[in-house]
Amino acid sequence: MDYLPVFLDLRGRLVLVVGGGAVASRKVELLLQAQARVRVVAPQLHPELVRHRDAGRIEHHGGEFEPQQLQGAAFAIAATDQREINHAVAAAGAARAVFVNVVDDVGASSALMPAIVDRSPLIVAVGTGGHSPVLARRVRAQLEALLPERLGELARLAGRARERARLLLPDIDQRRRFWERLLAGSVASQALAGRAQEAQRLLDDALQAAASGAPGARGEVYLIGAGPGDPDLLTLRAQQLLQQCDVVLYDRLVSAAVLARARRDAERVFVGKESGRHRVTQERIHALLLEHAGRGMRVARLKGGDPFIFGRGGEEIDVLARAGITVIVVPGITAALGAAAAAVLPLTQRGQAQSVTFVTATGEGAQALDWRSLAAPLQTVVFYMGVAQLPRIVAHLRAHDAPATRPAAIVERATLPEQRVIAGCLDDIVQRAQGAQVQAPALLIVGDVAARAAHAHGQQFIGSLVPTGSTKA
C-alpha cells in the first residue's frame, strides 16, 4: 500500500487553495461541504468562486502565491495551470509540514484526492495512487449505483442508538450480532425507503427484544417488479434488495438473466403459474410467503413486469399485512411499456392515439370487458396474456365495429435477445401468429400506432422483426 487512506476533520480549519479556475472551483466545493475555512489565492476567480467570495464563504487573496499564505493551514491544494507555481506550493508545504495535493501531479503531491461516494455520514473514497484517476471515477460510478441514496440516514439512525445498545447489550458479541441483523433487516429496509419513524420504532422494538432475550423479529417481504425480461431494466432498488434477500419466490415471466441478479446463496423457489394450468395456486404462494417471512427470512417475491399491473400484488400485500409482516414494494417496468419501447412502438401519438388501455382478456373478468370501448378509434389497447385468447379477442373487437384493417402487432419475449415482432391487422393477425408459432410471454398491441411494426425495415430493434408478408423472425 503506497498511500494511507485517511479522513481529515477540516471543520473550521484553514485550507489554502492556490488557483482560481474551474478545477479549483470544484475543489473548493468539496472543502466547503467538509465545513473547512477556505482561503483562495488567485488573480482571477471562476464565476462560482466569485459567488462564494461575495457570499462570504471563502477568503480571497488576489495576488500571486507567497509561502507565508500557508501560515496556519491544515491542508493545501495547488490547482493552477502553471507547473512552477504548483511546485512552489508543494515545496512551501513540505517546509511547513503541511500536506499538499497538486492536481494531476502525483510526484509533487504529498496527499492525493480520491473519487468520493457521498452518503454522509457514510463516505467511500476510491483511489488508484494516481495511476488512473479515470478508473477511480468509474469505480465510484459503480459504487454509486450499488449504494442506496439514503444509506446515510441508516448510519445516523444506528449512531443515535449506539450508546443505548452498549448499555442494554453489554456483551460485545451479542451487540455485534444485533447490529448485523438490524442493518440487514426490516429496520434497514424502512430507513432506506425513507420511512424514518417506522425504522425508529422497529429499532426500538428490536433493541428491547434483544435485551430481554426474546425471539428474533419476523422477516420481511420485498415485492419486486422484475420488468419485461432484460436484467439491465431492473431498478437500482430492485437489484439492491435482490442482493440481500434470503429467499426468492419467482414466476415463469422472470427471465433467467434477472434471476441471476439475486444473491448467489439465496434459496430460489419457483411459483410459476400458466393460463389454464396452475402449477402453484395463489393460496400456496401466500402460504410460502408467510412461512418464510415467519421464520425471520428476507423474502423477495419477484414478479414479471410490475407487481401492481395484473400481478396480484395487492392480494399478497393484504395477506402479509394481516399477518403483521413488513412489505417493501419496488415497481418494475410493466410489460406493455417494455414491449413498446423494445419494438419502437409509441403507445400514444398525436393524431393516432390519445389514450392507452392495459387490459387482460383472461380470467373471470374477461367476459365483462367493455369491448365497444376497446374497439373505439384513436386509442391503443395492450392485451396482456392474450396469445391463447387471440382469436376470441379479435372476434370481440370486430363484432364491436373495429375495422378489419386496424393495425395490430404481437411482441413476443420483449426486450430479450430472442424477441420477435409480428405485424399485421385484425384481419390477419391470428393467421400470422399461428404461422409464426407465437408462444407466451407475448403482448398484443392494437391501434394505429401498431402500423409502425409493419414499416420497420431499416430501424434499429432489440431482437428481430416479422414484417407484414412474413412469418419468420
C-alpha positions in Angstrom: 0.0 0.0 0.0 1.7 3.2 -1.2 -0.8 5.6 0.5 -2.6 5.5 3.8 -6.3 6.4 3.3 -7.5 8.8 6.0 -10.4 11.1 6.6 -9.5 14.6 7.6 -11.6 16.6 10.1 -11.4 20.1 8.5 -14.3 21.7 10.2 -13.4 25.3 11.0 -9.7 24.7 9.9 -7.9 26.7 7.3 -7.3 25.2 3.9 -5.3 27.0 1.2 -6.3 26.7 -2.4 -4.0 28.2 -5.0 -5.7 28.7 -8.3 -9.0 30.3 -9.4 -10.2 28.3 -12.4 -12.8 25.5 -12.8 -10.6 22.8 -11.2 -10.0 25.0 -8.1 -13.8 25.7 -8.0 -14.6 22.0 -7.8 -12.1 21.5 -5.0 -13.5 24.4 -3.1 -17.0 23.0 -3.3 -15.7 19.8 -1.6 -13.9 21.7 1.0 -17.0 23.8 1.8 -19.0 20.6 2.1 -16.4 19.5 4.7 -17.0 22.8 6.5 -13.4 23.9 6.1 -12.4 27.6 6.2 -11.1 28.2 2.7 -8.5 30.8 1.5 -8.2 31.1 -2.2 -5.1 32.7 -3.8 -5.6 33.7 -7.5 -5.5 36.9 -9.5 -8.8 36.0 -11.1 -11.7 33.8 -10.0 -14.1 31.4 -11.7 -17.7 32.7 -11.5 -18.6 30.1 -8.9 -15.7 31.2 -6.7 -16.9 34.8 -7.2 -20.3 33.8 -5.9 -18.7 32.1 -2.8 -16.5 35.1 -2.2 -19.4 37.6 -2.4 -21.4 35.4 -0.1 -18.6 35.4 2.5 -18.0 31.7 2.2 -14.3 32.0 1.2 -11.4 34.3 1.8 -9.8 35.7 -1.4 -6.2 36.9 -1.9 -5.9 38.5 -5.4 -2.1 38.4 -5.8 0.4 35.7 -6.5 1.2 32.8 -4.2 3.5 33.6 -1.3 4.7 30.9 1.1 3.6 32.8 4.2 0.0 32.3 3.0 0.3 28.7 4.2 0.6 30.0 7.8 -2.0 28.2 10.0 -3.2 26.0 7.1 -4.1 22.4 7.9 -4.1 21.4 4.2 -3.4 22.9 0.8 -4.3 22.3 -2.8 -2.4 23.6 -5.8 -4.7 23.9 -8.8 -3.2 26.3 -11.2 -2.2 25.6 -14.8 1.4 26.7 -14.1 3.8 23.9 -13.1 6.3 26.2 -11.3 3.6 27.7 -9.1 2.2 24.3 -8.2 5.6 23.1 -7.3 6.3 26.2 -5.2 3.2 25.5 -3.2 4.3 21.9 -2.7 7.8 22.9 -1.6 6.4 25.5 0.8 4.0 22.9 2.3 6.9 20.4 2.8 8.9 23.1 4.6 6.0 23.7 7.0 4.8 20.1 7.4 1.6 20.8 5.6 0.2 18.2 3.3 -0.3 19.4 -0.3 -2.3 18.0 -3.2 -1.1 19.1 -6.5 -3.8 18.5 -9.1 -2.8 16.0 -11.8 0.8 15.8 -10.5 1.3 12.7 -8.3 5.1 13.2 -8.0 4.7 16.7 -6.5 1.9 15.7 -4.1 2.2 14.7 -0.5 -1.6 13.9 -0.5 -4.0 12.6 -3.1 -7.7 13.5 -3.5 -9.8 10.4 -4.0 -13.0 9.9 -6.0 -15.8 10.2 -3.5 -19.2 8.5 -2.9 -21.0 10.7 -0.5 -23.8 9.2 1.6 -22.9 11.3 4.6 -22.1 10.4 7.3 -21.0 7.3 5.3 -18.2 8.3 2.9 -16.5 6.0 0.4 -13.2 7.2 -1.1 -11.7 5.5 -4.1 -8.0 6.0 -5.2 -5.5 4.4 -7.5 -2.4 6.0 -6.1 -2.5 8.4 -9.0 -2.1 5.7 -11.6 -5.6 6.1 -13.2 -8.0 8.8 -11.9 -10.4 7.8 -14.7 -10.6 4.2 -13.3 -11.2 5.6 -9.9 -14.1 7.6 -11.2 -15.5 4.5 -13.0 -15.3 2.5 -9.8 -17.0 5.4 -8.0 -19.9 5.3 -10.5 -20.3 1.6 -10.0 -20.4 2.1 -6.2 -22.9 5.0 -6.6 -25.3 2.5 -8.3 -24.9 -0.1 -5.6 -25.2 2.1 -2.5 -28.7 3.3 -1.7 -29.2 7.0 -1.6 -30.5 7.0 2.0 -27.7 4.9 3.4 -26.5 7.9 5.4 -29.9 8.1 7.1 -29.4 4.5 8.2 -26.0 5.3 9.5 -27.4 8.2 11.5 -30.2 6.0 12.9 -27.6 3.5 14.1 -25.4 6.2 15.5 -28.2 7.6 17.7 -28.8 4.1 19.1 -25.1 3.1 19.8 -25.0 4.2 23.4 -28.3 2.6 24.2 -27.2 -0.6 22.6 -24.0 -0.6 24.6 -25.9 -0.2 27.8 -28.6 -2.8 27.1 -26.3 -5.3 25.4 -23.0 -5.2 27.4 -21.7 -8.4 25.7 -19.8 -7.3 22.7 -20.6 -10.5 20.7 -24.3 -10.1 21.4 -24.1 -6.5 20.4 -22.3 -7.3 17.1 -24.9 -9.9 16.2 -27.7 -7.4 17.0 -26.2 -4.8 14.6 -25.6 -7.4 11.9 -29.2 -8.5 12.0 -30.5 -4.9 12.3 -28.5 -3.5 9.4 -29.7 -6.3 7.0 -33.4 -6.5 8.1 -36.6 -4.5 8.4 -35.1 -1.5 10.2 -32.6 -1.0 7.3 -35.3 -1.5 4.7 -37.6 1.1 6.3 -34.8 3.6 6.7 -33.7 3.1 3.1 -37.3 3.5 1.9 -37.4 6.9 3.7 -39.8 5.8 6.5 -37.7 7.2 9.3 -40.4 6.9 12.0 -41.2 3.3 11.3 -37.5 2.5 11.2 -37.0 4.1 14.6 -40.0 2.1 16.0 -38.6 -1.1 14.7 -35.2 -0.4 16.0 -36.5 0.4 19.5 -38.5 -2.9 19.5 -35.6 -4.9 18.3 -33.3 -3.4 20.9 -35.7 -4.2 23.7 -36.3 -7.7 22.4 -32.6 -8.4 22.2 -32.0 -7.1 25.7 -34.8 -9.3 27.1 -33.7 -12.4 25.2 -37.0 -12.6 23.2 -37.1 -14.5 19.9 -35.9 -12.6 16.8 -38.4 -10.4 14.9 -40.3 -11.7 11.8 -38.8 -11.3 8.4 -40.0 -9.1 5.6 -41.1 -9.4 2.0 -39.8 -7.4 -1.0 -42.5 -7.3 -3.7 -40.3 -6.6 -6.7 -41.2 -5.9 -10.3 -38.7 -7.8 -12.5 -39.5 -5.8 -15.6 -40.1 -7.3 -19.1 -37.0 -9.6 -19.1 -33.8 -7.6 -19.8 -31.9 -7.6 -16.4 -30.5 -4.2 -17.3 -34.0 -2.8 -16.9 -34.2 -3.7 -13.2 -34.3 -0.7 -11.0 -31.4 0.0 -8.7 -33.6 -0.6 -5.7 -34.6 -4.0 -7.0 -31.0 -5.0 -7.5 -30.1 -3.8 -4.0 -32.9 -5.9 -2.4 -32.1 -8.9 -4.5 -28.6 -8.8 -3.2 -29.8 -9.0 0.4 -32.7 -11.4 0.3 -32.5 -14.9 1.7 -35.3 -16.5 -0.4 -36.6 -15.7 -3.9 -40.1 -16.7 -5.0 -40.3 -16.2 -8.7 -42.8 -16.8 -11.5 -42.4 -18.0 -15.1 -42.3 -14.5 -16.5 -39.0 -13.8 -14.7 -36.1 -14.4 -17.1 -33.1 -16.4 -16.1 -30.9 -13.3 -16.5 -33.0 -11.4 -14.0 -33.0 -14.3 -11.5 -29.2 -14.4 -11.8 -29.1 -10.9 -10.2 -30.2 -12.3 -6.9 -27.8 -13.2 -4.1 -25.9 -16.3 -5.1 -26.7 -18.3 -1.9 -30.4 -17.2 -1.8 -32.9 -20.1 -1.9 -34.8 -20.0 -5.2 -38.5 -21.2 -5.2 -40.4 -21.4 -8.5 -44.0 -20.5 -8.0 -44.9 -20.1 -11.7 -48.5 -20.3 -13.0 -49.7 -20.8 -16.5 -53.1 -19.9 -18.0 -55.4 -22.9 -17.6 -52.6 -25.0 -15.9 -51.8 -23.7 -12.4 -48.6 -25.3 -11.1 -48.8 -23.4 -7.8 -52.0 -21.8 -6.6 -52.2 -18.3 -5.4 -53.1 -19.6 -1.9 -50.0 -21.7 -1.9 -47.9 -18.6 -2.8 -49.5 -16.8 0.2 -48.6 -19.7 2.4 -45.0 -19.7 1.2 -44.6 -16.0 1.8 -46.0 -16.3 5.4 -43.9 -19.4 6.1 -40.5 -17.9 5.0 -41.1 -14.5 6.5 -42.4 -16.0 9.7 -39.0 -17.7 10.1 -37.3 -14.4 10.0 -36.2 -14.6 6.4 -36.0 -11.7 3.9 -38.2 -12.9 1.0 -38.0 -11.4 -2.5 -41.3 -12.0 -4.3 -40.1 -11.5 -7.9 -42.8 -10.8 -10.5 -42.5 -10.2 -14.2 -43.3 -6.7 -15.2 -44.8 -4.6 -12.4 -46.4 -6.3 -9.3 -49.4 -3.9 -9.5 -50.2 -4.4 -13.1 -52.0 -7.8 -13.4 -49.5 -9.2 -10.9 -51.9 -9.9 -8.0 -49.5 -7.8 -5.8 -52.4 -6.3 -3.9 -53.7 -9.7 -2.8 -50.3 -10.7 -1.5 -49.9 -7.4 0.4 -53.3 -7.9 2.1 -52.3 -11.3 3.3 -49.0 -10.2 4.6 -50.5 -7.1 6.3 -52.9 -9.2 8.2 -50.0 -11.3 9.5 -48.1 -8.1 10.5 -45.3 -8.7 8.1 -43.4 -5.7 6.7 -43.6 -5.4 2.9 -41.4 -3.2 0.6 -42.8 -2.6 -2.9 -40.4 -2.0 -5.7 -42.1 -1.1 -9.0 -40.9 -2.5 -12.3 -41.2 -1.6 -15.9 -44.5 -3.2 -16.8 -44.6 -5.5 -19.9 -46.6 -3.1 -22.0 -44.0 -0.3 -21.6 -41.1 -2.6 -22.1 -42.5 -4.2 -25.2 -43.5 -0.9 -26.8 -40.0 0.6 -26.2 -38.2 -2.6 -27.4 -40.3 -2.7 -30.6 -40.1 1.1 -31.0 -43.9 1.5 -30.9 -45.1 4.6 -29.2 -48.3 3.8 -27.2 -49.6 7.4 -27.7 -49.1 9.5 -30.8 -50.7 12.8 -31.8 -53.4 12.1 -34.4 -53.3 8.4 -33.9 -53.8 7.5 -30.2 -54.9 9.9 -27.5 -55.1 7.3 -24.8 -53.8 3.8 -23.9 -55.5 1.0 -22.1 -53.9 -2.0 -20.5 -56.3 -5.0 -20.2 -56.2 -8.8 -19.7 -58.6 -10.9 -21.7 -58.1 -14.0 -19.4 -59.7 -14.9 -16.1 -63.1 -14.2 -14.7 -63.5 -10.6 -15.8 -62.7 -11.1 -19.5 -66.3 -11.7 -20.4 -67.4 -8.5 -18.7 -64.9 -6.2 -20.6 -66.3 -3.1 -22.3 -65.5 -4.4 -25.8 -67.3 -1.5 -27.5 -64.9 1.0 -25.7 -61.9 -1.2 -26.5 -62.9 -1.2 -30.2 -63.2 2.6 -30.4 -60.7 4.5 -32.7 -57.9 6.9 -31.7 -56.5 4.8 -28.9 -54.0 2.0 -28.2 -55.1 -1.2 -26.4 -52.5 -3.5 -25.0 -53.7 -7.0 -24.2 -51.8 -8.9 -21.5 -51.7 -12.7 -21.6 -53.7 -12.7 -24.8 -51.9 -15.2 -27.0 -54.1 -18.1 -26.1 -57.2 -15.9 -26.5 -56.2 -14.2 -29.7 -59.0 -15.4 -31.9 -61.6 -14.5 -29.3 -60.1 -11.1 -28.8 -60.1 -10.3 -32.5 -63.7 -11.6 -32.8 -64.9 -9.4 -30.0 -63.2 -6.3 -31.4 -64.6 -7.0 -34.9 -68.1 -7.6 -33.5 -68.0 -4.2 -31.9 -67.1 -2.3 -35.1 -63.3 -2.3 -35.1 -62.3 -2.3 -38.8 -60.5 -5.3 -40.2 -57.7 -3.0 -41.3 -56.9 -1.8 -37.8 -53.2 -2.4 -37.2 -52.1 -5.0 -34.7 -48.7 -6.2 -33.5 -47.6 -9.0 -31.3 -44.4 -8.6 -29.3 -43.0 -11.9 -28.1 -40.4 -12.2 -25.4 -40.0 -8.4 -25.3 -36.5 -7.0 -24.5 -34.8 -10.4 -24.7 -32.3 -11.4 -27.4 -34.9 -13.7 -28.9 -37.6 -11.0 -29.2 -39.9 -11.1 -32.2 -42.4 -8.6 -33.5 -45.3 -9.9 -35.7 -47.1 -7.2 -37.5 -50.4 -7.2 -39.2 -54.0 -6.1 -38.8 -57.2 -7.5 -37.2 -58.0 -9.3 -40.4 -54.8 -11.4 -40.5 -53.0 -11.2 -37.1 -54.4 -14.6 -36.0 -53.1 -16.4 -39.0 -49.7 -14.6 -38.8 -49.4 -15.5 -35.1 -50.2 -19.2 -35.9 -47.8 -19.3 -38.7 -45.0 -17.8 -36.5 -46.0 -20.2 -33.7 -46.0 -17.4 -31.2 -45.8 -18.5 -27.6 -46.1 -16.7 -24.3 -44.9 -14.4 -22.9 -46.3 -12.1 -25.6 -48.4 -9.0 -25.8 -50.9 -7.9 -28.4 -50.9 -4.2 -29.3 -54.0 -2.9 -31.2 -54.3 0.6 -32.7 -52.9 2.8 -35.4 -49.5 3.1 -33.8 -49.0 -0.7 -34.3 -48.7 0.0 -38.1 -45.2 1.1 -37.4 -44.2 -2.5 -36.9 -45.2 -3.2 -40.5 -42.9 -0.5 -41.8 -39.9 -1.1 -39.5 -37.3 -2.1 -42.2 -34.1 -0.3 -41.6 -35.0 0.7 -38.0 -32.9 -0.4 -35.0 -34.7 -3.0 -32.9 -33.8 -5.0 -29.8 -34.4 -8.5 -31.3 -35.8 -9.3 -34.7 -38.9 -8.3 -36.7 -41.5 -10.3 -38.5 -42.9 -7.7 -41.0 -46.1 -7.9 -43.0 -45.9 -10.7 -45.5 -43.6 -12.9 -43.4 -44.0 -15.3 -40.5 -40.4 -15.9 -39.6 -38.3 -13.9 -37.2 
